[in-house]
Amino acid sequence: MNTVSQPDKNIISKRVDRFFIDLYSVTRFALLFFKEAVTPPYEFQETIKQCFYIGFKSLGLITVTSFIIGMVFTDHSRPALADFGATSWLPSLTGAAIIKALAPLITSLICAGKIGSQIGAELGSMKVTEQIDAMEVSGINPFKFLVVTRIIATTFMVPVLMFYSAFIGLTGSFMDIHFADQASFTMFIHDVFIKIDWKEIISAVVRTVFFGFTIGLIGCYEGFNATKGTVGVGKAANSAVVIIMLLIFIEEMTIVKLFR
């Protein structure tokens, strides 16, 4: 009968301890964010600046990705519906898929890879070069200026980018349907939203708010706690992306079940 050796038990014990320590640290970090977010003074200018950076720098990638996904999903769905003589349902199918599932998830994953890693690397670089310590010495609250502004910006901008992604995805879907079936734009929009109600739209917004908060929180946490020089910066950026994507899938599953 196989038994777990003592060294293996120690490794497992250390990993379990590390998990709960990290969970406690992230929880404290999140609670500190909520405290600082409602405590004056407020960094409105820096928050707007971060919103611009996050939104503007993500537009190109989201545009290309969403357009391609809209066209490809529509093109792959057509044969399946054609087997049942139901190609007229194609706009409704693609609309429901894009608005309810693809746009929130794709937008959040793109932002996780691009924005999450950027925040982790940026704050990590500032941490290891002692710029954050210099801000404290000069009388600036680095947590409020660097962390609160970025978390608020991601929480606000990811839902905005989701609507943009859905629009671009539907545009790609319409072009594919129009070239294949000569469908009018008016009929396409009607068919898309005939099966979509406010519950699905609210669900998409709620999910992307949570996704945006997660991206900002984990990206800032990893960067703000980076150590060991340039190696720590790379580790912070990589850890931020991996953890954010894992949490996004967990949140997606949980919220979808709640809004069924």
Backbone bond lengths (Angstrom), bond angles and torsions (degrees), N, CA, C in turn:
res aa  C-N    CA-C-N  psi(-1)  N-CA   C-N-CA  omega(-1)  CA-C   N-CA-C  phi
1 M - - - 1.477 - - 1.530 109.11 -
2 N 1.336 116.61 127.82 1.453 121.69 -177.04 1.531 110.50 -76.67
3 T 1.274 115.76 137.35 1.466 121.39 176.53 1.513 109.21 -125.40
4 V 1.314 116.02 154.12 1.459 121.72 179.29 1.517 108.68 -81.61
5 S 1.339 116.45 125.49 1.455 120.84 -178.61 1.519 110.60 -69.57
6 Q 1.338 115.35 163.41 1.454 120.65 -178.53 1.522 112.87 -61.70
7 P 1.371 118.84 -43.73 1.474 118.55 177.30 1.519 112.81 -59.60
8 D 1.355 116.64 -39.16 1.467 119.75 178.79 1.522 110.66 -65.58
9 K 1.324 116.75 -38.80 1.465 120.11 177.64 1.525 110.72 -62.80
10 N 1.325 115.76 -39.87 1.463 119.60 179.14 1.523 111.36 -64.76
11 I 1.340 115.95 -40.68 1.463 120.20 179.48 1.521 110.48 -63.93
12 I 1.342 115.95 -45.61 1.472 120.25 179.72 1.522 110.17 -62.37
13 S 1.345 115.95 -42.83 1.460 120.45 -179.62 1.530 110.95 -62.47
14 K 1.338 116.66 -42.04 1.458 120.00 179.35 1.523 111.49 -65.22
15 R 1.332 117.01 -38.64 1.463 120.08 179.54 1.516 111.51 -67.75
16 V 1.336 116.66 -39.01 1.465 120.09 177.78 1.528 109.62 -65.49
17 D 1.334 115.71 -44.63 1.464 119.47 177.90 1.523 110.86 -60.76
18 R 1.336 116.50 -42.41 1.470 120.58 -179.22 1.519 111.19 -63.90
19 F 1.347 116.41 -37.55 1.463 120.49 179.72 1.521 110.54 -61.54
20 F 1.324 116.91 -47.59 1.464 120.32 -177.46 1.529 111.45 -71.14
21 I 1.326 116.90 -32.11 1.467 119.61 175.49 1.525 110.39 -65.23
22 D 1.344 115.85 -45.05 1.475 119.90 178.28 1.525 111.07 -64.06
23 L 1.329 116.97 -40.11 1.463 120.68 178.58 1.519 110.75 -61.91
24 Y 1.315 116.44 -42.96 1.462 121.50 177.76 1.530 110.78 -63.71
25 S 1.328 116.81 -42.19 1.465 121.23 -179.10 1.521 111.39 -65.03
26 V 1.334 116.85 -43.34 1.464 120.67 178.96 1.522 110.83 -64.78
27 T 1.339 116.38 -39.66 1.468 120.29 178.67 1.521 110.75 -62.77
28 R 1.337 117.33 -44.59 1.463 120.98 176.71 1.527 110.54 -61.90
29 F 1.313 116.19 -39.85 1.465 121.25 179.43 1.520 110.12 -62.59
30 A 1.332 117.16 -43.66 1.462 121.39 179.34 1.527 111.28 -66.10
31 L 1.325 117.39 -42.72 1.467 120.45 178.57 1.520 111.49 -63.97
32 L 1.326 116.59 -37.97 1.460 120.04 176.69 1.522 110.83 -64.53
33 F 1.344 116.22 -36.25 1.464 119.55 176.36 1.525 111.10 -60.13
34 F 1.328 117.45 -49.02 1.462 120.54 -178.66 1.529 111.15 -62.44
35 K 1.322 116.21 -36.34 1.464 119.67 177.89 1.525 110.83 -65.51
36 E 1.333 116.26 -49.12 1.466 120.65 -177.40 1.531 111.72 -69.80
37 A 1.335 116.92 -29.46 1.461 120.43 -177.38 1.525 112.50 -66.80
38 V 1.335 116.95 -29.17 1.472 120.50 -177.82 1.520 112.22 -103.35
39 T 1.336 116.54 1.75 1.462 120.54 -178.89 1.524 110.17 -103.17
40 P 1.353 118.23 123.89 1.463 119.21 177.58 1.529 110.58 -68.96
41 P 1.336 116.59 158.91 1.468 128.91 1.60 1.535 112.08 -78.45
42 Y 1.323 115.24 158.39 1.456 120.91 -177.64 1.528 109.97 -106.18
43 E 1.311 115.24 137.73 1.471 120.95 -178.75 1.532 109.94 -93.54
44 F 1.343 116.35 69.81 1.458 120.35 -177.04 1.524 112.09 -64.55
45 Q 1.303 116.60 -43.30 1.467 120.38 -176.81 1.524 111.23 -63.90
46 E 1.315 117.22 -43.57 1.465 120.54 179.53 1.528 110.66 -68.78
47 T 1.331 117.36 -35.31 1.466 120.33 178.33 1.519 110.64 -64.67
48 I 1.330 117.26 -44.33 1.469 121.19 178.27 1.522 110.24 -63.73
49 K 1.314 116.55 -39.90 1.461 120.91 177.93 1.531 111.03 -61.02
50 Q 1.326 116.97 -43.73 1.458 120.53 179.15 1.532 111.68 -67.94
51 C 1.329 116.94 -36.67 1.467 120.40 175.73 1.524 110.70 -60.23
52 F 1.323 115.96 -42.34 1.467 120.53 179.21 1.520 110.62 -64.08
53 Y 1.333 117.11 -47.08 1.451 120.82 -178.65 1.528 111.22 -62.17
54 I 1.324 115.71 -46.80 1.459 120.00 -177.77 1.523 111.29 -64.56
55 G 1.332 116.54 -44.23 1.461 119.61 -179.20 1.509 113.12 -72.02
56 F 1.316 117.34 -49.14 1.464 121.32 -174.48 1.523 111.71 -66.79
57 K 1.322 116.59 -43.10 1.461 119.65 -176.51 1.526 112.94 -72.47
58 S 1.311 117.49 -14.16 1.467 120.41 179.73 1.518 112.92 -98.14
59 L 1.327 117.49 -11.07 1.463 120.43 -173.05 1.521 112.68 -61.53
60 G 1.326 117.12 -45.41 1.463 120.19 -175.83 1.510 112.47 -60.29
61 L 1.321 116.91 -51.04 1.464 121.12 -178.35 1.517 111.21 -65.47
62 I 1.322 117.20 -41.74 1.469 120.51 179.43 1.524 110.93 -65.50
63 T 1.330 117.23 -38.68 1.463 121.03 179.56 1.522 110.94 -60.66
64 V 1.317 116.13 -52.52 1.469 120.40 -177.76 1.532 110.70 -63.99
65 T 1.330 116.89 -47.07 1.461 120.92 -177.28 1.528 112.01 -63.77
66 S 1.323 117.08 -46.30 1.465 120.85 -177.28 1.523 111.64 -66.43
67 F 1.322 116.88 -40.28 1.470 120.22 179.48 1.527 110.53 -63.07
68 I 1.322 116.57 -45.32 1.461 120.33 -179.64 1.520 110.68 -65.47
69 I 1.320 117.17 -42.97 1.464 120.29 -179.84 1.522 110.57 -62.48
70 G 1.338 117.41 -41.75 1.461 120.56 178.22 1.518 112.37 -59.91
71 M 1.321 116.59 -45.29 1.469 120.36 -179.72 1.521 111.39 -69.18
72 V 1.328 116.91 -46.02 1.463 120.39 -176.16 1.522 111.18 -66.43
73 F 1.336 117.34 -43.54 1.466 119.82 179.77 1.525 110.49 -62.21
74 T 1.318 117.13 -41.80 1.458 120.78 178.70 1.517 111.19 -64.27
75 D 1.326 116.11 -43.01 1.468 120.69 -178.58 1.522 111.30 -65.14
76 H 1.327 117.35 -38.09 1.459 120.42 179.75 1.519 112.48 -76.85
77 S 1.320 118.20 -25.03 1.463 121.09 -178.67 1.535 111.83 -80.50
78 R 1.343 117.46 -25.65 1.465 120.91 -175.32 1.531 113.06 -58.92
79 P 1.344 120.98 -48.45 1.473 119.30 -178.60 1.521 113.31 -60.56
80 A 1.333 117.68 -38.20 1.462 120.43 -179.61 1.528 111.12 -63.77
81 L 1.329 116.92 -42.43 1.470 120.17 178.12 1.518 111.43 -72.20
82 A 1.331 117.16 -32.72 1.474 120.48 -179.49 1.522 111.12 -64.53
83 D 1.338 117.29 -31.16 1.470 120.04 179.02 1.519 111.72 -62.46
84 F 1.337 117.14 -25.61 1.467 121.71 179.38 1.529 111.96 -106.72
85 G 1.335 116.43 7.31 1.457 119.94 -179.04 1.510 113.40 65.17
86 A 1.325 116.62 34.73 1.462 120.89 -174.29 1.521 111.84 -123.16
87 T 1.325 117.12 35.39 1.469 119.32 -179.84 1.529 112.29 -65.22
88 S 1.331 116.94 -18.97 1.465 119.47 177.71 1.532 111.62 -66.77
89 W 1.322 116.53 -18.85 1.466 120.67 178.12 1.529 112.49 -86.40
90 L 1.309 117.27 1.49 1.454 120.49 -176.70 1.532 113.17 -60.02
91 P 1.346 120.05 -45.86 1.473 118.86 177.44 1.527 113.05 -59.83
92 S 1.341 116.97 -40.25 1.465 119.96 179.23 1.522 111.32 -65.03
93 L 1.334 116.11 -40.79 1.458 120.03 -179.87 1.523 111.36 -65.50
94 T 1.315 116.30 -50.05 1.467 119.11 -178.18 1.527 111.44 -66.99
95 G 1.334 116.58 -37.48 1.463 119.83 178.06 1.512 112.17 -62.08
96 A 1.340 115.74 -46.09 1.463 119.58 179.30 1.526 110.94 -64.04
97 A 1.319 116.58 -41.88 1.472 120.05 -178.54 1.521 111.28 -65.68
98 I 1.324 117.10 -43.13 1.465 120.74 -177.08 1.523 111.29 -70.35
99 I 1.323 116.90 -49.09 1.465 120.27 -175.20 1.521 111.54 -71.72
100 K 1.325 117.50 -41.17 1.454 120.75 -174.14 1.528 113.45 -84.28
101 A 1.323 117.95 -28.92 1.464 119.06 -172.27 1.516 114.23 -129.22
102 L 1.337 116.68 -56.72 1.463 119.62 -169.37 1.528 113.06 -67.72
103 A 1.323 117.55 -48.35 1.470 120.00 -176.58 1.528 112.51 -61.14
104 P 1.348 119.89 -48.78 1.476 118.51 178.58 1.521 112.96 -61.89
105 L 1.333 116.67 -43.76 1.457 119.74 -175.05 1.526 111.98 -72.60
106 I 1.336 116.88 -46.46 1.459 120.25 -178.53 1.528 110.86 -63.63
107 T 1.324 116.41 -44.48 1.472 120.16 179.00 1.522 111.00 -59.41
108 S 1.318 116.42 -44.64 1.464 120.40 -177.66 1.523 111.52 -67.79
109 L 1.317 117.66 -39.24 1.464 120.03 179.29 1.524 111.33 -68.18
110 I 1.325 116.74 -38.60 1.471 119.94 176.32 1.522 109.97 -62.84
111 C 1.327 116.31 -45.68 1.471 119.94 179.34 1.525 111.33 -66.52
112 A 1.333 116.79 -32.97 1.461 119.69 177.31 1.517 110.62 -62.64
113 G 1.339 116.02 -45.01 1.454 119.39 -179.39 1.509 113.46 -72.05
114 K 1.310 116.42 -38.72 1.468 119.91 -175.41 1.522 112.50 -89.31
115 I 1.319 117.30 -52.96 1.462 121.36 -175.63 1.523 111.83 -79.67
116 G 1.339 116.47 -42.99 1.459 119.35 -179.17 1.518 112.65 -60.42
117 S 1.339 115.97 -45.73 1.468 119.20 178.91 1.516 111.24 -67.29
118 Q 1.328 116.90 -36.32 1.465 120.54 180.00 1.525 111.07 -65.16
119 I 1.336 116.81 -44.38 1.464 120.26 178.97 1.529 110.22 -64.31
120 G 1.336 116.38 -44.74 1.452 119.64 179.89 1.516 112.15 -60.81
121 A 1.331 117.24 -43.95 1.465 120.90 -179.67 1.525 111.44 -69.79
122 E 1.343 116.71 -40.14 1.459 120.49 -177.90 1.522 111.64 -65.12
123 L 1.332 116.78 -50.78 1.462 119.81 179.87 1.527 111.29 -70.18
124 G 1.336 116.21 -34.13 1.457 119.16 177.05 1.518 111.83 -63.03
125 S 1.322 116.21 -41.09 1.464 120.43 177.69 1.527 110.91 -64.15
126 M 1.333 116.69 -40.98 1.453 120.35 178.12 1.528 111.17 -66.54
127 K 1.331 116.49 -33.67 1.464 120.32 -179.21 1.525 111.06 -69.32
128 V 1.336 117.28 -49.01 1.465 119.63 -174.77 1.524 112.02 -74.02
129 T 1.327 118.16 -21.98 1.473 120.65 176.34 1.524 111.82 -93.60
130 E 1.338 116.47 8.29 1.465 123.75 174.43 1.527 113.59 64.47
131 Q 1.333 116.93 23.22 1.460 119.64 175.61 1.523 110.79 -70.12
132 I 1.336 116.47 -33.62 1.467 120.06 178.41 1.526 110.09 -65.70
133 D 1.328 116.91 -41.15 1.463 120.29 176.75 1.530 111.06 -62.96
134 A 1.333 115.95 -37.63 1.465 120.05 178.99 1.526 111.28 -65.17
135 M 1.346 117.04 -35.20 1.463 120.46 177.53 1.521 110.55 -64.64
136 E 1.333 116.95 -39.94 1.463 120.25 178.92 1.530 110.88 -64.22
137 V 1.325 115.68 -40.94 1.466 119.93 179.46 1.520 111.11 -63.49
138 S 1.342 116.55 -36.46 1.462 120.57 -178.28 1.525 113.43 -81.63
139 G 1.338 117.42 3.08 1.464 120.71 175.70 1.510 115.14 90.87
140 I 1.334 118.27 9.26 1.465 122.18 178.43 1.524 108.41 -96.72
141 N 1.319 116.02 136.92 1.464 120.89 176.33 1.532 108.03 -80.37
142 P 1.333 118.35 102.56 1.467 119.44 -175.00 1.522 112.89 -66.02
143 F 1.327 117.54 -31.99 1.466 119.79 179.78 1.525 110.46 -65.07
144 K 1.315 116.18 -45.67 1.465 119.72 -179.86 1.530 111.21 -67.29
145 F 1.334 116.61 -42.17 1.453 120.69 -175.08 1.529 112.12 -74.47
146 L 1.328 117.65 -38.71 1.458 120.64 -174.59 1.525 113.26 -96.90
147 V 1.315 117.32 -41.75 1.461 121.36 -172.35 1.520 112.31 -89.16
148 V 1.330 116.75 -53.65 1.465 120.50 -175.71 1.525 111.08 -59.57
149 T 1.318 117.01 -43.48 1.469 120.28 -178.21 1.522 111.37 -63.96
150 R 1.320 117.95 -39.83 1.468 121.03 -177.96 1.519 112.30 -73.05
151 I 1.337 116.98 -38.51 1.464 118.89 178.18 1.524 110.87 -67.08
152 I 1.328 117.35 -42.46 1.468 120.31 176.98 1.527 110.22 -62.11
153 A 1.326 116.79 -41.02 1.468 120.52 -178.61 1.526 111.72 -64.60
154 T 1.326 117.76 -44.57 1.465 119.49 179.51 1.528 111.34 -68.48
155 T 1.334 116.67 -38.30 1.467 120.08 179.12 1.520 111.47 -62.44
156 F 1.312 116.65 -35.64 1.470 120.75 -178.98 1.521 112.43 -83.71
157 M 1.329 117.48 -40.00 1.460 120.55 -170.42 1.523 113.64 -81.30
158 V 1.319 119.11 -30.54 1.464 119.74 -179.38 1.532 111.83 -61.85
159 P 1.354 120.14 -44.00 1.473 118.50 173.66 1.526 113.08 -61.07
160 V 1.336 117.70 -37.75 1.471 120.30 177.64 1.514 109.98 -63.59
161 L 1.318 117.45 -44.93 1.460 121.48 178.40 1.525 111.46 -65.25
162 M 1.332 117.00 -30.50 1.459 120.28 177.36 1.521 111.29 -63.34
163 F 1.345 117.20 -44.02 1.466 119.96 177.33 1.522 110.90 -63.12
164 Y 1.312 116.35 -40.15 1.469 119.80 177.20 1.527 110.60 -63.90
165 S 1.327 116.89 -42.46 1.459 121.19 178.39 1.524 111.26 -61.66
166 A 1.344 116.74 -42.37 1.461 120.68 178.78 1.523 110.57 -62.58
167 F 1.350 117.13 -41.43 1.458 120.83 179.23 1.531 111.18 -62.58
168 I 1.330 116.29 -45.81 1.463 120.09 -179.65 1.526 110.63 -66.81
169 G 1.337 116.90 -40.21 1.456 120.14 178.11 1.522 112.08 -62.81
170 L 1.337 116.76 -42.03 1.463 120.56 177.29 1.523 111.18 -66.53
171 T 1.331 116.88 -33.12 1.461 120.24 176.13 1.525 110.77 -63.32
172 G 1.334 116.31 -45.48 1.460 119.62 176.73 1.513 111.87 -62.35
173 S 1.338 117.08 -39.81 1.457 120.90 177.88 1.527 111.37 -64.27
174 F 1.338 116.42 -43.12 1.462 119.64 179.47 1.529 111.84 -62.35
175 M 1.315 116.92 -41.78 1.465 119.77 -179.41 1.520 110.79 -62.40
176 D 1.331 116.75 -40.89 1.465 119.87 178.40 1.526 111.07 -64.64
177 I 1.348 116.61 -44.27 1.465 120.57 -179.91 1.524 110.87 -68.73
178 H 1.329 116.86 -39.44 1.460 120.56 -178.85 1.531 111.46 -64.52
179 F 1.311 117.26 -43.55 1.465 119.96 -179.38 1.525 111.75 -69.65
180 A 1.336 117.42 -29.93 1.461 120.49 -177.86 1.526 112.62 -88.10
181 D 1.337 116.97 -39.06 1.465 120.83 -172.78 1.522 113.98 -119.94
182 Q 1.339 117.88 -0.09 1.466 122.68 -177.79 1.529 112.59 54.99
183 A 1.318 115.68 38.83 1.462 120.32 178.94 1.526 109.59 -76.06
184 S 1.340 116.50 145.89 1.458 120.70 178.55 1.519 110.08 -81.31
185 F 1.320 115.82 157.05 1.462 120.68 -179.15 1.528 110.46 -65.99
186 T 1.344 116.43 -39.63 1.465 120.29 -179.70 1.522 111.48 -61.81
187 M 1.327 116.60 -45.29 1.461 120.45 179.31 1.534 111.34 -66.65
188 F 1.327 115.98 -36.60 1.459 119.99 179.15 1.527 110.41 -62.52
189 I 1.335 117.86 -48.53 1.463 121.72 179.78 1.523 110.81 -61.58
190 H 1.329 116.76 -41.48 1.463 120.80 178.80 1.522 111.05 -60.71
191 D 1.333 116.48 -45.70 1.458 120.45 -178.61 1.525 112.02 -69.26
192 V 1.330 116.85 -32.44 1.464 120.19 179.95 1.517 111.20 -64.73
193 F 1.328 116.72 -46.65 1.461 120.56 -171.94 1.523 113.83 -93.66
194 I 1.319 117.59 0.57 1.464 119.12 -179.54 1.528 111.21 -68.59
195 K 1.329 116.63 -27.23 1.467 120.63 -179.71 1.525 112.56 -106.80
196 I 1.318 116.83 7.14 1.464 121.20 -179.62 1.525 108.88 -107.62
197 D 1.320 116.75 125.39 1.466 119.74 175.40 1.522 109.47 -115.69
198 W 1.328 115.57 179.59 1.462 120.62 -175.49 1.514 111.94 -65.41
199 K 1.315 117.52 -25.98 1.460 120.33 -179.81 1.523 111.03 -62.41
200 E 1.347 116.19 -42.84 1.463 119.50 178.98 1.520 111.68 -67.42
201 I 1.325 116.72 -38.63 1.462 119.86 179.99 1.527 110.38 -67.59
202 I 1.344 117.06 -43.59 1.459 120.75 178.14 1.525 110.46 -62.61
203 S 1.334 116.54 -39.91 1.460 120.48 177.61 1.520 111.20 -59.93
204 A 1.337 116.74 -43.66 1.465 120.80 179.39 1.526 111.08 -63.23
205 V 1.332 116.59 -41.24 1.466 120.51 -179.78 1.533 110.43 -66.69
206 V 1.328 116.94 -45.50 1.467 121.03 -179.52 1.527 110.14 -60.21
207 R 1.317 116.05 -43.91 1.467 119.28 -179.57 1.519 111.55 -62.56
208 T 1.327 117.35 -44.63 1.461 119.23 -178.24 1.530 112.27 -70.93
209 V 1.330 117.34 -27.48 1.469 119.32 173.16 1.526 109.63 -63.48
210 F 1.328 116.59 -46.46 1.463 120.43 177.09 1.525 111.02 -63.85
211 F 1.338 116.60 -41.90 1.464 119.92 179.47 1.528 110.45 -62.43
212 G 1.330 116.70 -44.68 1.463 120.30 -179.86 1.513 111.86 -63.28
213 F 1.335 116.83 -41.52 1.463 120.68 177.63 1.528 110.41 -62.73
214 T 1.324 116.40 -41.49 1.459 120.81 179.26 1.527 111.30 -63.38
215 I 1.323 116.63 -43.51 1.467 120.67 179.29 1.520 110.94 -59.54
216 G 1.325 116.39 -48.01 1.452 120.19 -179.59 1.511 112.55 -67.36
217 L 1.333 117.22 -43.86 1.464 121.27 -176.61 1.528 111.64 -63.99
218 I 1.322 117.26 -51.42 1.467 120.31 -176.37 1.523 110.87 -70.44
219 G 1.335 117.25 -39.75 1.462 119.70 177.41 1.520 111.53 -59.73
220 C 1.329 116.05 -45.43 1.472 120.05 179.18 1.522 111.46 -68.78
221 Y 1.324 117.54 -39.97 1.462 120.54 -178.79 1.523 111.00 -62.57
222 E 1.326 116.58 -46.80 1.460 120.11 -179.17 1.525 110.84 -64.93
223 G 1.317 117.52 -42.33 1.455 120.27 -179.75 1.518 112.32 -69.96
224 F 1.332 116.34 -41.06 1.466 121.31 -176.77 1.527 111.74 -67.90
225 N 1.335 116.53 -22.18 1.464 120.60 -178.51 1.526 112.46 -112.66
226 A 1.321 116.37 20.48 1.466 120.11 179.32 1.527 110.44 -68.44
227 T 1.335 115.19 147.93 1.467 121.22 178.68 1.527 109.71 -141.33
228 K 1.329 116.85 176.36 1.465 123.79 172.12 1.526 113.57 65.23
229 G 1.311 117.62 42.84 1.454 121.70 170.55 1.513 114.82 64.08
230 T 1.342 115.81 -147.10 1.463 120.84 -175.98 1.521 111.95 -64.53
231 V 1.331 117.33 -29.41 1.462 120.08 176.29 1.524 110.19 -62.64
232 G 1.317 116.52 -39.59 1.455 120.87 178.34 1.519 112.76 -65.70
233 V 1.339 116.75 -32.55 1.467 120.26 177.99 1.525 110.46 -64.95
234 G 1.336 115.88 -47.23 1.463 119.14 177.99 1.508 112.47 -63.59
235 K 1.331 116.31 -38.44 1.462 120.44 178.25 1.518 111.17 -66.06
236 A 1.317 116.68 -38.83 1.470 120.56 179.08 1.525 111.11 -63.54
237 A 1.343 116.84 -44.11 1.465 120.51 179.85 1.526 110.95 -65.07
238 N 1.330 116.52 -43.61 1.462 120.66 -179.18 1.527 111.31 -67.28
239 S 1.325 116.99 -45.03 1.468 120.65 179.92 1.522 111.15 -63.12
240 A 1.329 116.55 -38.02 1.467 120.37 179.49 1.520 111.05 -59.93
241 V 1.335 117.25 -46.97 1.463 121.14 -178.34 1.527 111.16 -64.13
242 V 1.326 117.12 -47.20 1.467 121.30 -177.21 1.525 111.04 -62.66
243 I 1.330 116.83 -48.40 1.465 120.61 -177.75 1.527 110.95 -66.99
244 I 1.337 117.50 -41.30 1.462 120.54 -179.80 1.522 111.06 -61.37
245 M 1.338 116.87 -46.22 1.466 119.68 -178.86 1.520 111.22 -63.43
246 L 1.322 117.25 -40.07 1.468 120.29 177.82 1.518 110.74 -62.81
247 L 1.327 117.03 -45.49 1.465 120.65 -179.96 1.520 112.03 -66.25
248 I 1.334 117.16 -34.87 1.466 120.30 178.72 1.519 110.37 -62.38
249 F 1.333 117.57 -44.02 1.464 120.01 179.52 1.533 110.77 -65.99
250 I 1.321 117.37 -37.77 1.467 120.10 177.63 1.528 110.41 -65.77
251 E 1.326 116.96 -44.99 1.462 121.04 179.03 1.525 110.75 -64.62
252 E 1.327 116.85 -39.37 1.466 120.76 178.66 1.523 110.47 -58.97
253 M 1.309 116.23 -49.04 1.458 120.33 -179.77 1.526 111.57 -61.75
254 T 1.327 116.57 -43.16 1.471 121.11 -176.68 1.520 111.37 -67.18
255 I 1.335 117.42 -48.06 1.460 120.45 -176.15 1.523 111.75 -69.28
256 V 1.339 116.94 -38.17 1.471 120.01 177.88 1.529 110.38 -61.16
257 K 1.336 116.05 -39.85 1.468 119.02 178.76 1.534 110.72 -65.80
258 L 1.325 117.20 -37.09 1.463 121.17 -179.20 1.520 112.08 -69.80
259 F 1.357 117.58 -32.69 1.463 121.39 -177.04 1.513 112.96 -95.99
260 R 1.319 118.57 15.52 1.463 120.97 179.97 1.513 110.74 -67.11
